[in-house]
Structure formats: structure tokens, C-alpha cells
Amino acid sequence: MKMNLKIRDLREDRDLSQGTIAKMLLCDQSLYSKYERGEREIPLHLIIRLAEYYGVSVDYLVGLTDETAPYPRKRK
């Protein structure tokens, strides 16, 4: 599944609006809509923020795995 479809499905499964996610990402709703439609590439820092927000791994979002669980974080 393409990343744009995954981020849309994650958002819709949680009954969130594009505007809500756009605010969390600090971007306009129209730009976020383009990310979901695959019209614009999502910057890496926003992919990371989405993965943290949804509690999934970046690998899951970009299609490298079907496992949603994120890796354990390194201790600082």
C-alpha cells in the first residue's frame, strides 16, 4: 500500500479530519490533502511526526513492513 493511502486510512480509522492532522503538522489543510492524494512528497520530518502521532513505525508508513508497531526507542 502506498504511503498516501496509509496516512489517509490511519486518519480515517481514528475519525480525524485533515484539518486536525494539518494543525498537528503545522501546515495548511490543502497541503496535507495533497500529501494524502500523493500529489506532494511528504518531508521526512513530517513522516516521523506522523509515525509518532499514530504510534506506528516509519517503516510501516513508507511501506517497508506490514508491522505497525514502532521499534523500541533508544534511551537518552
Secondary structure, DSSP 8 states (H G I E B T S, - for coil): --HHHHHHHHHHHTT--HHHHHHHHTS-HHHHHHHHHTSS---HHHHHHHHHHHT--HHHHHTS-S----------
